């Protein structure tokens, strides 16, 4: 009898050691966590697994110190799965897994896996995860792409993780699933593979609110528009007009030419400032040395109007010209012409005025409001201020006075409404490292200017121009011409967007992301991470940066995840 028992022990030992040298460990406990499953979980009644080195029932016993483990493998490419069922059908919009933790990062957690749900007769594929980073702590809570009605969940691992003996295995301490309406407001879209970044979509500004103009984010692509290569790289003076879903961006400068004459060009974006089309010249310099500093508008009758600076050869003074267009592309004139200079009455010594860098036109109730600066104010006898004139035909203007007694150059004016009142928003610069804005209660009454932005770095050290991005009572942001040189000859077009603020804080309080976020167009931001995976909560604030709009349920965030906020 003793010999028989000895032989049985030897046989078992040889079986477990095997020719592939796979080592099977005794069942270990995991590091216990105080975090419990979500209160919105549905009850799980049964479980099954592709294999059971340790019992599959451990994954649904409510105890994070007991582990289910699949069999071990010599390579990661083996497939293992775990499935669990409910007592009836439930609406499900997330799954959760508690990995095996043994005093460090997760053990046996899959690198690649698929999630299926049961419709009662078959498994339906719902989502896939690849290159999943190794969890470091906490539950892994994954919202599903959509809400499904199911009576079971299956998790199929197709690239296994490793245990503490370097075996390839699928191991979990607990599984769960359920429905939480909070996930419907923060939806997982995809993973784009970008290292240590998250992208959050649909967090652009809403309807204009003069009290919520604080949270601005530089575009991650800055400069977003650069000159055509091969010549002089200098473009600036953006004027932005929405055109049926696309955006026409007019700008002035050399744009890759070599003759040192400014011209006015256009590029179009059809994907909300993520990419831009070919550059085309709209108005050549013609008889002038330069044409630039344009403001374009689309009128209520769908015709177009543009005002721009024309720099004469002799004497070297700048004056506003105008051009018209039926479609925003074919302009009359299409080259600088003295026949299209505006007329000005009431402005003392207009002939000697040097109206440069500012030809801001705003049309309201049939009245054209022109805002301009005079660089020759000491000679003409005017204040160093933003001047205002009006016209009913867009050609013959009458000076009405000064609307802002500051030595800043007006760049754009847009009208918005809030609580039944009109607000006029003016953007200003003076070739320094900042932009300012002023809010008016009428076309002729503007408050003292306030700081809008300072430059981000040396690439936009000298800001030469700006234009609002606005449409349908929404202020999206601002495009601005800026460059690294004090000669103002190396400009490109940069962007800063008015956006909601998104913060992520991990459950253990060790990480907080979002304070150095960057915009990706007006409606998306990129959050920078310093780890690859964390579980915690997202917080979405309004464009004032302080009014809390949404707190997500507990959620797992990993490098490259793309989310969408749904108010």
C-alpha positions as CSV (number, residue, x, y, z in Angstrom):
1,X,0.0,0.0,0.0
2,X,2.8,2.5,0.8
3,X,4.4,1.7,-2.6
4,X,1.1,2.4,-4.3
5,X,0.6,5.8,-2.6
6,X,4.2,6.7,-3.5
7,X,3.7,5.9,-7.2
8,X,0.5,7.9,-7.3
9,X,2.4,10.9,-5.9
10,X,5.2,10.5,-8.4
11,X,2.7,10.2,-11.3
12,X,0.9,13.4,-10.3
13,X,4.2,15.2,-10.0
14,X,5.3,14.2,-13.5
15,X,1.8,15.1,-14.9
16,X,2.0,18.6,-13.6
17,X,5.6,19.2,-14.5
18,X,5.1,17.9,-18.1
19,X,7.4,18.2,-21.0
20,X,6.5,21.9,-21.5
21,X,7.8,22.8,-18.0
22,X,4.7,24.7,-17.2
23,X,4.5,25.3,-13.4
24,X,1.2,25.2,-11.6
25,X,1.1,27.2,-8.4
26,X,-0.9,26.5,-5.3
27,X,-4.0,28.7,-5.1
28,X,-2.9,32.2,-4.0
29,X,-4.8,35.0,-2.4
30,X,-4.9,38.4,-4.0
31,X,-4.3,41.7,-2.4
32,X,-7.6,42.8,-0.9
33,X,-9.1,46.1,-2.0
34,X,-11.7,48.2,-0.2
35,X,-13.4,49.2,-3.5
36,X,-16.6,47.3,-3.9
37,X,-18.6,46.4,-7.1
38,X,-20.9,49.0,-8.5
39,X,-24.3,49.3,-6.9
40,X,-25.9,49.1,-10.3
41,X,-24.5,45.5,-11.0
42,X,-27.1,42.9,-11.9
43,X,-27.1,39.6,-9.9
44,X,-25.0,36.7,-11.5
45,X,-26.4,33.2,-11.0
46,X,-24.0,31.0,-12.8
47,X,-20.5,30.9,-14.4
48,X,-18.5,28.7,-16.8
49,X,-15.0,28.9,-18.2
50,X,-13.0,27.3,-20.9
51,X,-10.7,25.7,-18.3
52,X,-10.3,25.7,-14.6
53,X,-7.0,25.5,-12.9
54,X,-8.7,27.3,-10.0
55,X,-12.5,27.2,-9.8
56,X,-14.6,29.5,-12.0
57,X,-17.0,30.0,-9.1
58,X,-14.3,32.1,-7.4
59,X,-15.0,34.8,-10.0
60,X,-18.6,35.4,-8.8
61,X,-18.3,34.7,-5.0
62,X,-18.0,38.4,-4.1
63,X,-14.6,37.9,-2.7
64,X,-11.6,39.6,-4.3
65,X,-9.2,37.4,-2.5
66,X,-10.2,34.2,-4.4
67,X,-9.2,33.7,-8.0
68,X,-10.4,31.9,-11.1
69,X,-7.6,30.8,-13.3
70,X,-7.6,29.1,-16.7
71,X,-5.0,26.5,-17.4
72,X,-1.5,27.7,-18.1
73,X,0.1,27.9,-21.5
74,X,3.5,28.1,-23.0
75,X,2.5,31.0,-25.4
76,X,0.3,34.0,-25.3
77,X,-1.7,33.1,-28.4
78,X,-3.9,30.5,-26.7
79,X,-7.7,31.3,-26.3
80,X,-9.4,31.1,-22.9
81,X,-12.8,32.5,-21.8
82,X,-15.1,33.0,-18.9
83,X,-18.9,33.4,-19.2
84,X,-21.5,34.3,-16.6
85,X,-25.3,34.5,-16.7
86,X,-28.1,36.2,-14.9
87,X,-31.5,35.0,-13.8
88,X,-33.3,36.9,-16.5
89,X,-32.6,39.5,-19.2
90,X,-31.3,43.0,-18.2
91,X,-30.2,46.1,-20.0
92,X,-26.4,46.2,-19.8
93,X,-24.0,49.0,-20.6
94,X,-20.8,48.2,-18.8
95,X,-18.7,45.2,-17.7
96,X,-16.3,45.0,-14.8
97,X,-13.4,42.8,-13.9
98,X,-11.2,42.6,-10.8
99,X,-7.8,41.3,-11.8
100,X,-5.6,39.1,-9.7
101,X,-3.3,41.4,-7.7
102,X,-0.6,39.8,-5.6
103,X,1.2,42.8,-4.1
104,X,1.9,44.5,-7.5
105,X,0.5,44.8,-11.0
106,X,-2.2,42.5,-12.2
107,X,-1.2,38.9,-13.0
108,X,-2.8,36.9,-15.8
109,X,-4.8,39.8,-17.2
110,X,-5.3,39.5,-21.0
111,X,-3.5,41.8,-23.5
112,X,-6.2,41.2,-26.1
113,X,-9.8,40.2,-25.5
114,X,-13.4,40.4,-26.9
115,X,-16.6,41.0,-25.1
116,X,-19.8,39.2,-26.1
117,X,-23.3,39.2,-24.7
118,X,-25.9,36.5,-24.8
119,X,-29.3,37.2,-26.6
120,X,-30.6,33.9,-25.2
121,X,-29.6,31.7,-28.1
122,X,-26.1,32.9,-29.2
123,X,-23.2,35.1,-28.3
124,X,-23.2,38.5,-30.0
125,X,-19.9,40.4,-30.4
126,X,-20.0,43.7,-28.7
127,X,-16.5,45.1,-28.3
128,X,-12.8,44.3,-28.8
129,X,-9.7,45.4,-26.8
130,X,-6.1,45.2,-28.1
131,X,-2.8,46.1,-26.5
132,X,-4.6,46.4,-23.1
133,X,-2.1,47.8,-20.6
134,X,-1.5,45.8,-17.4
135,X,-3.8,47.0,-14.6
136,X,-1.9,48.4,-11.6
137,X,-4.8,48.4,-9.1
138,X,-8.6,48.7,-8.8
139,X,-11.5,47.3,-10.8
140,X,-11.4,47.5,-14.6
141,X,-14.7,49.0,-15.6
142,X,-15.5,49.2,-19.3
143,X,-18.6,50.9,-20.7
144,X,-20.0,49.1,-23.7
145,X,-20.4,50.9,-27.0
146,X,-24.2,50.6,-26.6
147,X,-26.8,49.4,-24.2
148,X,-27.7,45.8,-24.9
149,X,-30.4,43.5,-23.5
150,X,-28.7,40.3,-22.4
151,X,-28.8,37.4,-20.0
152,X,-25.1,36.7,-20.0
153,X,-21.6,38.1,-20.7
154,X,-18.6,36.2,-22.2
155,X,-15.1,37.6,-22.1
156,X,-12.8,35.8,-24.6
157,X,-9.0,36.3,-24.2
158,X,-7.1,35.8,-27.4
159,X,-3.7,37.1,-26.1
160,X,-3.1,36.0,-22.6
161,X,-1.2,37.7,-19.8
162,X,1.5,36.2,-17.6
163,X,1.4,35.1,-14.0
164,X,4.2,35.3,-11.5
165,X,5.9,32.2,-12.9
166,X,5.8,33.6,-16.5
167,X,3.1,31.2,-17.6
168,X,0.5,32.5,-20.0
169,X,-2.9,32.4,-18.3
170,X,-6.2,34.2,-17.9
171,X,-7.0,35.0,-14.3
172,X,-9.6,37.1,-12.6
173,X,-10.8,37.6,-9.0
174,X,-14.3,38.9,-9.8
175,X,-16.5,39.7,-12.7
176,X,-19.6,41.8,-13.0
177,X,-21.9,43.8,-15.3
178,X,-24.9,46.1,-15.1
179,X,-26.5,49.3,-16.2
180,X,-25.7,52.8,-15.1
181,X,-27.4,55.7,-16.9
182,X,-24.3,57.9,-16.2
183,X,-22.3,55.9,-18.8
184,X,-24.8,57.1,-21.4
185,X,-23.4,60.6,-21.0
186,X,-19.8,59.5,-21.4
187,X,-19.4,57.0,-24.2
188,X,-16.4,55.0,-25.2
189,X,-15.8,55.4,-29.0
190,X,-12.5,53.6,-29.8
191,X,-8.8,53.3,-28.9
192,X,-6.5,55.2,-31.3
193,X,-3.2,53.8,-29.9
194,X,-1.8,57.2,-29.0
195,X,0.6,56.8,-26.1
196,X,-0.5,58.4,-22.8
197,X,-3.2,60.5,-24.2
198,X,-7.0,60.4,-24.0
199,X,-9.3,62.2,-26.5
200,X,-12.6,63.6,-25.3
201,X,-15.1,64.7,-28.0
202,X,-18.1,67.0,-28.0
203,X,-16.8,69.3,-25.3
204,X,-16.9,72.5,-27.4
205,X,-18.6,75.7,-26.2
206,X,-22.3,76.1,-26.1
207,X,-24.5,79.1,-26.7
208,X,-22.8,82.3,-25.9
209,X,-22.6,83.3,-22.3
210,X,-20.6,86.4,-21.4
211,X,-20.0,85.0,-17.9
212,X,-18.4,81.8,-19.2
213,X,-15.4,82.9,-21.4
214,X,-12.6,81.5,-19.2
215,X,-11.6,78.0,-20.3
216,X,-9.5,78.3,-23.5
217,X,-7.2,75.6,-24.9
218,X,-4.5,75.9,-27.4
219,X,-4.8,73.6,-30.4
220,X,-2.4,70.6,-30.2
221,X,-1.6,71.1,-33.9
222,X,-0.5,74.7,-33.6
223,X,0.3,76.2,-35.9
224,X,-2.8,74.7,-37.6
225,X,-2.2,76.5,-41.0
226,X,1.2,77.2,-42.4
227,X,2.4,78.9,-45.7
228,X,2.8,77.0,-48.9
229,X,6.4,75.6,-48.9
230,X,9.1,76.8,-51.3
231,X,9.0,80.5,-50.8
232,X,8.4,83.1,-48.0
233,X,6.7,81.5,-45.1
234,X,4.5,84.2,-43.7
235,X,0.7,84.2,-43.4
236,X,-1.6,85.8,-40.9
237,X,-4.8,87.9,-40.6
238,X,-7.4,85.1,-40.5
239,X,-11.0,85.9,-41.2
240,X,-13.3,82.9,-40.7
241,X,-16.8,82.5,-42.2
242,X,-19.1,79.5,-41.8
243,X,-20.3,78.4,-45.3
244,X,-22.9,75.7,-45.0
245,X,-21.0,73.4,-42.7
246,X,-17.6,74.1,-44.1
247,X,-15.5,77.0,-42.9
248,X,-13.8,79.5,-45.3
249,X,-10.6,80.8,-43.8
250,X,-9.3,83.9,-45.5
251,X,-5.8,85.1,-44.7
252,X,-3.1,87.4,-46.0
253,X,0.6,87.3,-46.5
254,X,3.3,85.9,-48.8
255,X,2.2,82.3,-48.6
256,X,5.2,80.7,-50.3
257,X,5.7,83.4,-53.0
258,X,9.1,85.1,-53.5
259,X,8.2,88.7,-54.6
260,X,7.4,90.0,-51.1
261,X,3.9,91.2,-52.0
262,X,1.0,90.4,-49.6
263,X,-2.0,88.8,-51.2
264,X,-5.3,87.5,-49.8
265,X,-5.9,83.8,-50.0
266,X,-8.3,81.1,-48.8
267,X,-8.3,77.6,-47.4
268,X,-11.3,75.6,-46.5
269,X,-11.8,73.1,-43.7
270,X,-14.6,70.5,-44.0
271,X,-13.9,68.7,-40.7
272,X,-14.0,71.5,-38.1
273,X,-10.4,72.7,-38.3
274,X,-8.8,69.3,-38.2
275,X,-7.5,69.4,-41.8
276,X,-7.3,72.2,-44.4
277,X,-7.6,72.3,-48.2
278,X,-5.4,73.8,-50.9
279,X,-4.6,77.5,-50.7
280,X,-6.0,79.7,-53.5
281,X,-5.3,83.4,-54.1
282,X,-8.6,85.4,-53.8
283,X,-7.3,89.0,-54.3
284,X,-3.9,89.7,-55.8
285,X,-2.0,92.8,-54.9
286,X,-2.7,94.5,-58.3
287,X,-1.7,98.2,-58.3
288,X,-0.9,98.1,-54.6
289,X,2.3,97.0,-52.9
290,X,0.3,94.8,-50.5
291,X,-3.3,93.8,-49.9
292,X,-4.0,92.1,-46.5
293,X,-5.8,92.4,-43.1
294,X,-9.1,91.3,-44.6
295,X,-12.5,90.9,-43.0
296,X,-15.0,88.8,-44.9
297,X,-18.7,88.5,-44.2
298,X,-21.6,86.5,-45.7
299,X,-24.6,88.8,-46.0
300,X,-28.2,87.8,-45.3
301,X,-28.9,87.6,-49.1
302,X,-26.0,85.1,-49.3
303,X,-23.7,87.5,-51.2
304,X,-20.3,88.1,-49.8
305,X,-18.4,91.3,-48.9
306,X,-14.7,91.8,-48.0
307,X,-12.8,94.8,-46.6
308,X,-9.0,94.8,-46.7
309,X,-5.9,97.0,-46.3
310,X,-4.4,98.3,-49.5
311,X,-0.9,99.6,-49.2
312,X,0.0,102.2,-51.8
313,X,3.5,102.6,-53.2
314,X,3.6,106.3,-53.0
315,X,2.9,107.8,-50.6
316,X,3.2,104.6,-48.5
317,X,-0.1,104.9,-46.8
318,X,-2.8,102.2,-46.1
319,X,-6.4,102.6,-46.8
320,X,-9.4,100.3,-46.8
321,X,-10.7,98.7,-50.0
322,X,-13.7,96.5,-50.6
323,X,-14.6,93.6,-52.8
324,X,-17.8,91.7,-53.5
325,X,-18.6,88.1,-54.4
326,X,-21.6,85.9,-55.1
327,X,-20.0,82.8,-53.5
328,X,-17.0,83.8,-51.4
329,X,-14.6,82.5,-54.1
330,X,-15.0,84.7,-57.2
331,X,-14.3,88.3,-56.1
332,X,-14.7,91.6,-57.8
333,X,-12.1,93.0,-58.0
334,X,-9.7,90.0,-57.8
335,X,-6.7,92.3,-57.6
336,X,-6.1,95.6,-55.8
337,X,-7.7,98.6,-57.6
338,X,-8.0,102.2,-56.6
339,X,-11.6,102.1,-57.9
340,X,-12.6,100.1,-54.9
341,X,-11.3,102.4,-52.1
342,X,-14.0,103.3,-49.6
343,X,-14.9,106.9,-49.0
344,X,-14.8,108.5,-45.5
345,X,-16.5,111.7,-44.4
346,X,-16.2,113.4,-41.0
347,X,-12.8,112.0,-40.2
348,X,-10.3,114.9,-40.1
349,X,-7.4,114.6,-42.5
350,X,-8.5,111.3,-43.9
351,X,-6.2,111.5,-46.9
352,X,-3.2,111.3,-44.5
353,X,-4.6,108.6,-42.3
354,X,-2.6,105.3,-42.3
355,X,-5.4,102.7,-41.8
356,X,-3.3,99.5,-41.4
357,X,-4.0,96.1,-39.8
358,X,-7.7,96.8,-39.0
359,X,-10.6,96.8,-41.4
360,X,-13.3,95.2,-39.3
361,X,-16.8,95.2,-40.8
362,X,-20.0,94.3,-39.1
363,X,-23.4,94.4,-40.7
364,X,-26.5,94.9,-38.5
365,X,-30.0,95.9,-39.6
366,X,-28.8,97.2,-42.9
367,X,-26.0,99.4,-41.4
368,X,-22.3,98.6,-42.0
369,X,-20.2,99.3,-39.0
370,X,-16.5,99.8,-39.7
371,X,-13.9,99.6,-37.0
372,X,-10.4,100.9,-37.9
373,X,-7.1,102.2,-36.5
374,X,-5.0,105.1,-37.7
375,X,-1.3,104.6,-37.4
376,X,-0.7,108.2,-38.4
377,X,-2.9,109.6,-35.6
378,X,-0.3,112.1,-34.5
379,X,-0.4,113.8,-37.9
380,X,-4.1,113.5,-38.5
381,X,-4.9,114.8,-35.0
382,X,-6.8,111.8,-33.7
383,X,-6.5,109.7,-30.6
384,X,-4.6,106.4,-30.6
385,X,-7.9,104.5,-30.3
386,X,-10.3,102.2,-32.1
387,X,-12.4,104.4,-34.4
388,X,-15.9,103.7,-35.8
389,X,-17.8,104.7,-38.9
390,X,-21.1,103.7,-40.5
391,X,-22.5,103.3,-44.0
392,X,-25.7,102.2,-45.6
393,X,-24.2,101.2,-48.9
394,X,-20.9,99.7,-47.7
395,X,-18.8,102.2,-49.7
396,X,-19.5,105.7,-48.4
397,X,-18.8,105.9,-44.6
398,X,-19.3,108.5,-42.0
399,X,-17.0,108.7,-39.0
400,X,-19.0,108.6,-35.7
401,X,-16.3,108.7,-33.1
402,X,-14.1,106.4,-31.1
403,X,-15.5,103.3,-29.4
404,X,-12.5,102.1,-27.4
405,X,-9.8,104.6,-26.2
406,X,-7.0,102.1,-26.0
407,X,-3.9,101.7,-28.2
408,X,-4.9,98.2,-29.4
409,X,-5.7,97.3,-33.0
410,X,-9.3,96.0,-33.6
411,X,-9.3,92.7,-35.4
412,X,-12.9,91.4,-35.4
413,X,-16.3,92.1,-34.0
414,X,-19.1,89.6,-33.7
415,X,-22.6,89.9,-32.2
416,X,-24.2,87.4,-29.8
417,X,-27.3,87.3,-27.7
418,X,-27.7,86.3,-24.1
419,X,-30.8,86.6,-22.0
420,X,-32.5,88.7,-24.6
421,X,-29.6,91.3,-24.9
422,X,-27.1,91.8,-27.6
423,X,-23.4,91.5,-26.9
424,X,-20.7,92.8,-29.2
425,X,-17.4,91.0,-28.9
426,X,-14.2,92.7,-30.2
427,X,-10.8,91.1,-30.5
428,X,-7.6,93.2,-30.4
429,X,-3.8,92.9,-30.7
430,X,-0.8,95.2,-30.8
431,X,2.0,93.0,-32.2
432,X,2.9,91.8,-28.7
433,X,2.6,88.3,-27.1
434,X,-1.0,88.7,-26.2
435,X,-4.6,89.1,-27.4
436,X,-7.3,91.1,-25.7
437,X,-11.1,91.3,-26.0
438,X,-13.7,93.9,-25.2
439,X,-17.5,93.3,-24.7
440,X,-19.9,96.0,-25.9
441,X,-23.5,96.5,-25.2
442,X,-24.0,98.4,-28.5
443,X,-21.9,98.8,-31.7
444,X,-20.5,102.0,-30.3
445,X,-20.1,101.2,-26.6
446,X,-17.3,98.8,-25.5
447,X,-15.9,98.1,-22.1
448,X,-12.2,98.2,-21.1
449,X,-10.4,95.3,-22.7
450,X,-9.4,92.2,-20.9
451,X,-6.7,89.6,-21.5
452,X,-7.8,86.9,-23.9
453,X,-4.6,84.9,-24.2
454,X,-0.8,85.0,-24.0
455,X,1.4,83.2,-26.4
456,X,2.0,79.5,-25.7
457,X,5.7,79.4,-26.6
458,X,8.4,80.9,-28.9
459,X,6.5,79.9,-32.0
460,X,3.8,82.4,-31.4
461,X,5.8,85.0,-29.5
462,X,4.7,87.9,-31.7
463,X,0.9,88.0,-32.4
464,X,0.0,90.1,-35.4
465,X,-3.7,89.4,-36.1
466,X,-6.8,87.5,-35.0
467,X,-10.3,86.5,-36.0
468,X,-13.2,85.0,-34.1
469,X,-14.6,81.6,-35.0
470,X,-18.3,82.1,-34.5
471,X,-21.6,80.9,-35.9
472,X,-25.3,80.6,-34.7
473,X,-24.7,82.4,-31.4
474,X,-21.8,80.2,-30.5
475,X,-18.2,81.4,-30.0
476,X,-16.0,78.5,-31.0
477,X,-12.6,80.2,-30.4
478,X,-10.1,82.4,-32.1
479,X,-7.5,81.9,-34.9
480,X,-4.5,84.2,-34.7
481,X,-1.5,85.0,-36.8
482,X,1.8,84.8,-34.9
483,X,5.4,84.0,-35.3
484,X,8.8,83.7,-33.6
485,X,10.4,86.8,-35.1
486,X,10.1,90.4,-34.1
487,X,10.4,91.3,-37.8
488,X,6.8,89.8,-38.1
489,X,7.9,88.0,-41.3
490,X,7.6,84.3,-40.2
491,X,3.9,84.1,-39.2
492,X,1.6,81.1,-39.3
493,X,-2.0,80.7,-38.1
494,X,-2.6,79.3,-34.6
495,X,-5.8,78.5,-32.8
496,X,-7.2,78.6,-29.2
497,X,-10.6,77.2,-28.5
498,X,-13.3,78.0,-25.9
499,X,-14.1,74.6,-24.4
500,X,-15.6,72.8,-21.5
501,X,-13.0,71.6,-19.0
502,X,-12.5,67.9,-18.5
503,X,-10.7,66.5,-15.4
504,X,-9.9,62.9,-14.6
505,X,-9.1,61.9,-11.0
506,X,-8.1,58.3,-10.1
507,X,-9.9,56.6,-7.2
508,X,-6.7,56.4,-5.2
509,X,-6.2,60.2,-5.7
510,X,-2.7,59.7,-7.1
511,X,-3.3,61.1,-10.6
512,X,-5.2,64.2,-11.8
513,X,-5.3,64.8,-15.6
514,X,-6.8,67.7,-17.6
515,X,-5.1,70.8,-16.2
516,X,-2.7,70.9,-19.1
517,X,-5.1,69.7,-21.8
518,X,-4.8,70.7,-25.4
519,X,-7.6,71.1,-27.9
520,X,-7.9,69.1,-31.1
521,X,-10.1,71.4,-33.1
522,X,-13.0,73.3,-31.3
523,X,-14.9,70.2,-30.1
524,X,-12.2,67.8,-28.9
525,X,-9.4,67.8,-26.3
526,X,-6.4,65.7,-25.5
527,X,-5.7,64.8,-21.9
528,X,-2.1,64.0,-21.2
529,X,-1.5,60.9,-18.9
530,X,1.6,59.9,-17.0
531,X,0.6,56.2,-16.7
532,X,-1.1,53.9,-19.1
533,X,-4.2,52.9,-17.2
534,X,-6.2,54.2,-14.2
535,X,-9.7,53.8,-12.8
536,X,-11.5,56.8,-11.5
537,X,-14.0,59.5,-12.5
538,X,-14.3,62.1,-15.2
539,X,-15.6,65.6,-14.3
540,X,-16.9,67.9,-17.0
541,X,-17.1,71.7,-16.2
542,X,-18.6,74.4,-18.3
543,X,-16.5,77.0,-20.3
544,X,-16.0,79.1,-17.1
545,X,-13.9,76.2,-15.9
546,X,-15.8,76.0,-12.6
547,X,-19.5,75.1,-13.1
548,X,-19.7,71.3,-12.8
549,X,-21.9,69.7,-15.5
550,X,-21.2,66.0,-15.1
551,X,-19.5,63.4,-13.0
552,X,-19.0,60.0,-14.5
553,X,-19.5,56.8,-12.7
554,X,-16.3,54.8,-11.9
555,X,-14.6,54.2,-15.2
556,X,-11.3,52.8,-16.5
557,X,-9.2,55.1,-18.7
558,X,-6.2,53.8,-20.7
559,X,-3.8,55.2,-23.2
560,X,-5.4,56.0,-26.5
561,X,-9.0,55.8,-25.4
562,X,-11.4,58.1,-27.3
563,X,-14.5,59.2,-25.4
564,X,-17.6,61.3,-26.2
565,X,-19.4,63.5,-23.8
566,X,-23.2,63.5,-24.4
567,X,-25.0,66.2,-22.3
